[in-house]
Amino acid sequence: MWITMDLNFNLLETGSLALAIIATAFALQDGTSHYMKGFVLLLCYFVIGACFFVSNRPLDSDPNGVKMGLQSSTGTVLRA
C-alpha cells in the first residue's frame, strides 16, 4: 500500500487543472448562463479526459525504483 500522497503533480495534471479553472472563470464571469457556455465547459471536460486517456504514465514501481518503463492508458508497456 505505501503510496505517497504528496502534491507533486506532473505537467498534464497541472495544465488540466489550470485549463479547467480558466475556462470556468471565463464562463461564470458575467453571472448569466447560456447553452454555449455549458457546451464549452463540457468540451473542456472531454478534452481533458482525452488527454489523460492518450497520455503515458509511469509503471507502478517499487520504492527503490526497480521497474522502469512507461505504460500507456491503453495497456501497452514501453521499456527502456
PyMOL commands that set and color helices and strands:
alter all, ss='L'
color gray80, all
select helices_A, chain A and resi 11-27+35-54
alter helices_A, ss='H'
color red, helices_A
select strands_A, chain A and resi 56-58+70-72+77-78
alter strands_A, ss='S'
color yellow, strands_A
deselect
rebuild
show_as cartoon
